[in-house]
Every structure is written in C-alpha cells, then in structure tokens.
Amino acid sequence: MKSFLRFLGKLIGIGAVIYGILFAVFYWDLDGKFMYYIWEPMMVKRFDNMKRADNTSIPYLQKDKVAPDEYTQIL
C-alpha cells in the first residue's frame, strides 16, 4: 500500500508540473510568440525563396486542365 501511495504521489507531482508548464505557456502566450518570432520567419525564408513557374506568362487556353471534361460536365 505504501508503494502504491508513493507511486500515486509521484504521478500527481508529475501531472502538477506538466499542468504548471502548460499554464505558463498559455498564460504568457508563449506558443503564439514562438509561432510569430521563430516559426513563421523560418517558413517565409524557406518557401518565399522557392523557384516557381510564372503562371502569368502562359496564355489561358494553353494551361493544363484540372480535371477531364467527363468529370466536370453536369448531366
């Protein structure tokens, strides 16, 4: 019984620590600050420098069709 109570106490303690960490993260909006100051600049740096085809230089009639006509026609 004593070992069970010790285990239960440790489990409650670990849960309290996790709860405290999550409370601090959401109270001070640390997740939003991480996204704004760290994650978004990394993604902008990566995806804004990708080479892409210039879609404005292709005439409209020469563009690839998204789906065949048989799927887009209404019967």
Protein Blocks (a to p, Z undefined) as FASTA:
>chain_A
ZZmmmmmmmmmmmmmmmmmmmmmmmmnommmmmmmmmmmmmmmmmmmmpccddfklpcfk
lpccfbdfklmpcZZ
